[in-house]
Amino acid sequence: MNSVPKAAFAADHGSGAGQDLAPGKRKLIEAALRLTAGGRSFASLGLRELAREAGLNPNTFYRHFDTLDDLAREAVESVSRRLRPMLRRERWLAAHDEPQSVPRRACVAFFSFSQENREAFLSALVEYHGTSPALREAVRANLHEVSAEMADDVVQLELMPTLTRATVDEVCTQIVLQLFHLSAEYIDGNGARREALVAYAERFIVRLFAGSVLLAQHEPVRASAAVGA
């Protein structure tokens, strides 16, 4: 078994918008996330409102950001920088312990992180379908990075050796999007509902990969039939 990727050990398991940021920038991001967690978009925020929530002078904003879109992108990226290595580390450790445990442990890790970073996830869910093209792209780009690294791990750990990389990429994209949208329900759920969501997500992952393996086995048959027709 290969060792856990070095990047995975960079994971920060703390909550909030990110401890790697300058204090003023971090306060502004955390304030914006609190204000948008209830369903508002970043575009609806006013600078004075944001500064007041952060406990800062309004002029402080322009020391760190040019626009609210810049702040929102930094908020998304700061959370992603902690989420991605944490997920990679969990997948590699699970694969070392028991390969069949990878789906469940990865789901638990993802959902637990979403709960610990409630405001960030709820804000990202709003912006995923929001009115700002720049923010929609930022959220989707970061989700793509999560799914691409998941695909890397599936290939490197040889979890699905019969599938092509293109198929693994497609499946991982579907999985990450499903877990992302389920995170809202997990955040607002109770213990029993959260456990049910983890079980559902685990079944979703297993069935999606199993179905992909089955389809791949029939690809040569369909190709031959098409040639014969």
C-alpha positions as CSV (number, residue, x, y, z in Angstrom):
1,M,0.0,0.0,0.0
2,N,1.4,3.4,-1.0
3,S,1.7,6.1,1.8
4,V,-0.7,8.9,2.2
5,P,0.0,11.8,-0.1
6,K,2.1,14.5,1.6
7,A,-0.5,17.1,0.7
8,A,-3.0,15.3,2.9
9,F,-1.1,16.2,6.0
10,A,-1.7,19.9,5.4
11,A,-5.4,19.4,6.4
12,D,-6.6,21.8,9.1
13,H,-9.4,20.2,11.0
14,G,-10.5,23.5,12.7
15,S,-13.7,25.3,11.8
16,G,-14.2,28.8,10.4
17,A,-13.1,30.4,7.1
18,G,-9.4,29.5,7.5
19,Q,-6.7,30.1,10.0
20,D,-4.1,30.7,7.2
21,L,-5.5,34.2,6.5
22,A,-4.6,37.6,7.8
23,P,-6.7,38.5,10.9
24,G,-8.6,41.3,9.1
25,K,-9.3,39.2,6.0
26,R,-10.4,36.3,8.1
27,K,-12.8,38.4,10.1
28,L,-14.4,39.8,7.0
29,I,-14.8,36.4,5.5
30,E,-16.3,34.9,8.6
31,A,-18.7,37.9,8.9
32,A,-19.8,37.5,5.3
33,L,-20.4,33.8,5.8
34,R,-22.5,34.5,8.9
35,L,-24.6,37.0,7.0
36,T,-25.1,34.8,4.0
37,A,-25.7,31.5,5.8
38,G,-29.4,32.3,6.0
39,G,-29.9,32.3,2.2
40,R,-28.6,35.7,1.2
41,S,-26.1,36.1,-1.6
42,F,-22.8,37.8,-1.3
43,A,-24.0,40.4,-3.8
44,S,-26.7,41.5,-1.4
45,L,-24.2,42.6,1.3
46,G,-23.3,46.2,2.0
47,L,-19.7,47.1,3.0
48,R,-20.8,49.0,6.1
49,E,-23.0,46.1,7.1
50,L,-20.1,43.7,6.5
51,A,-17.6,45.8,8.4
52,R,-20.0,46.2,11.3
53,E,-20.6,42.4,11.6
54,A,-16.8,41.9,11.5
55,G,-16.1,44.6,14.0
56,L,-13.9,46.5,11.6
57,N,-13.6,49.9,10.0
58,P,-15.3,49.9,6.5
59,N,-12.1,51.1,4.9
60,T,-10.4,47.8,6.1
61,F,-12.3,46.0,3.4
62,Y,-10.2,47.5,0.6
63,R,-6.9,46.6,2.3
64,H,-7.8,42.9,1.6
65,F,-10.3,42.9,-1.3
66,D,-11.2,44.8,-4.4
67,T,-14.8,43.6,-4.6
68,L,-17.3,41.4,-2.8
69,D,-16.8,38.8,-5.5
70,D,-13.1,38.7,-4.5
71,L,-14.1,38.1,-0.9
72,A,-16.5,35.3,-1.8
73,R,-14.0,33.6,-4.0
74,E,-11.4,33.7,-1.2
75,A,-14.0,32.3,1.3
76,V,-14.7,29.4,-1.0
77,E,-11.0,28.7,-1.7
78,S,-10.0,29.0,2.0
79,V,-12.5,26.3,3.0
80,S,-11.6,24.1,0.0
81,R,-7.9,24.3,0.9
82,R,-8.7,22.5,4.2
83,L,-11.5,20.2,2.9
84,R,-9.5,18.6,0.1
85,P,-6.4,17.3,2.0
86,M,-8.6,16.2,4.8
87,L,-10.7,14.0,2.5
88,R,-7.6,12.6,0.7
89,R,-6.0,11.7,4.0
90,E,-9.3,10.0,5.2
91,R,-9.5,8.0,1.9
92,W,-5.9,6.8,2.1
93,L,-6.1,5.8,5.7
94,A,-9.4,4.0,5.2
95,A,-8.0,2.1,2.2
96,H,-5.0,1.1,4.3
97,D,-7.3,-0.2,7.1
98,E,-10.1,-1.7,5.0
99,P,-10.7,-0.8,1.4
100,Q,-14.5,-1.5,1.7
101,S,-14.7,1.2,4.4
102,V,-13.6,4.0,2.0
103,P,-17.1,5.2,0.9
104,R,-18.5,5.4,4.4
105,R,-15.5,7.0,6.0
106,A,-15.2,9.6,3.2
107,C,-18.9,10.4,3.6
108,V,-18.6,10.8,7.3
109,A,-15.6,13.1,6.9
110,F,-17.3,15.2,4.2
111,F,-20.5,15.7,6.2
112,S,-18.8,16.3,9.5
113,F,-16.7,19.0,7.8
114,S,-19.8,20.6,6.3
115,Q,-21.4,20.7,9.8
116,E,-18.2,22.2,11.3
117,N,-18.2,24.8,8.5
118,R,-21.9,25.3,8.4
119,E,-21.9,29.0,7.3
120,A,-19.5,28.3,4.5
121,F,-21.4,25.4,3.1
122,L,-24.8,27.1,3.2
123,S,-23.3,30.1,1.5
124,A,-21.7,28.0,-1.2
125,L,-25.1,26.2,-1.8
126,V,-26.7,29.6,-2.4
127,E,-24.0,30.8,-4.7
128,Y,-24.0,27.5,-6.7
129,H,-27.3,28.7,-8.3
130,G,-26.8,32.4,-7.5
131,T,-26.9,35.4,-9.8
132,S,-23.2,36.1,-9.9
133,P,-21.4,34.2,-12.7
134,A,-18.0,34.7,-11.0
135,L,-19.2,33.1,-7.8
136,R,-21.1,30.2,-9.5
137,E,-17.8,29.5,-11.3
138,A,-15.8,29.7,-8.1
139,V,-18.0,27.2,-6.3
140,R,-18.1,24.8,-9.2
141,A,-14.4,25.0,-9.8
142,N,-13.6,24.1,-6.2
143,L,-16.1,21.2,-6.4
144,H,-14.3,20.1,-9.5
145,E,-11.0,20.1,-7.7
146,V,-12.6,17.9,-4.9
147,S,-13.9,15.4,-7.5
148,A,-10.6,15.4,-9.5
149,E,-8.6,14.5,-6.4
150,M,-11.1,11.9,-5.5
151,A,-10.6,10.4,-8.9
152,D,-6.8,10.5,-8.5
153,D,-7.2,8.6,-5.2
154,V,-9.5,6.0,-6.7
155,V,-7.0,5.3,-9.5
156,Q,-3.8,5.4,-7.3
157,L,-5.4,3.2,-4.7
158,E,-6.6,0.8,-7.4
159,L,-10.1,0.8,-5.9
160,M,-11.8,0.4,-9.3
161,P,-9.1,-1.1,-11.6
162,T,-11.5,-2.2,-14.3
163,L,-12.8,1.4,-15.0
164,T,-11.2,3.9,-17.3
165,R,-10.0,7.2,-15.9
166,A,-12.8,9.0,-17.9
167,T,-15.4,6.9,-16.2
168,V,-13.9,7.4,-12.8
169,D,-13.8,11.1,-13.4
170,E,-17.5,11.1,-14.3
171,V,-18.6,9.0,-11.3
172,C,-16.6,11.1,-8.9
173,T,-18.1,14.3,-10.3
174,Q,-21.6,12.9,-9.7
175,I,-20.7,11.8,-6.2
176,V,-19.2,15.1,-5.1
177,L,-22.2,17.0,-6.4
178,Q,-24.6,14.7,-4.6
179,L,-22.8,15.0,-1.3
180,F,-22.5,18.7,-1.7
181,H,-26.3,19.1,-2.1
182,L,-27.0,16.7,0.7
183,S,-24.9,18.7,3.1
184,A,-27.6,21.2,3.6
185,E,-29.9,18.5,4.9
186,Y,-27.2,17.0,7.0
187,I,-26.4,20.3,8.6
188,D,-30.0,20.9,9.6
189,G,-30.7,17.3,10.6
190,N,-30.6,15.5,13.9
191,G,-28.6,12.4,14.9
192,A,-30.9,9.8,13.3
193,R,-31.4,11.8,10.1
194,R,-27.6,12.4,9.7
195,E,-26.9,8.7,10.1
196,A,-29.5,7.9,7.5
197,L,-27.9,10.4,5.1
198,V,-24.5,8.9,5.6
199,A,-25.9,5.4,4.9
200,Y,-27.8,6.7,1.8
201,A,-24.7,8.5,0.5
202,E,-22.6,5.3,1.0
203,R,-25.1,3.2,-0.9
204,F,-25.2,5.9,-3.7
205,I,-21.4,5.7,-4.1
206,V,-21.3,1.9,-4.1
207,R,-24.2,1.5,-6.5
208,L,-22.8,4.2,-8.9
209,F,-19.4,2.4,-9.1
210,A,-21.0,-1.0,-9.3
211,G,-23.2,0.1,-12.1
212,S,-20.3,1.6,-13.9
213,V,-18.4,-1.7,-13.6
214,L,-21.4,-3.6,-15.0
215,L,-21.8,-1.2,-17.9
216,A,-18.1,-1.4,-18.7
217,Q,-18.3,-5.2,-18.9
218,H,-21.0,-4.8,-21.6
219,E,-19.3,-2.1,-23.6
220,P,-17.5,-4.6,-25.9
221,V,-20.7,-6.5,-26.5
222,R,-22.5,-3.2,-27.5
223,A,-19.6,-2.2,-29.7
224,S,-19.6,-5.5,-31.5
225,A,-23.4,-5.3,-32.0
226,A,-23.1,-1.8,-33.4
227,V,-20.4,-2.9,-35.9
228,G,-22.5,-6.0,-37.0
229,A,-25.5,-3.8,-37.5
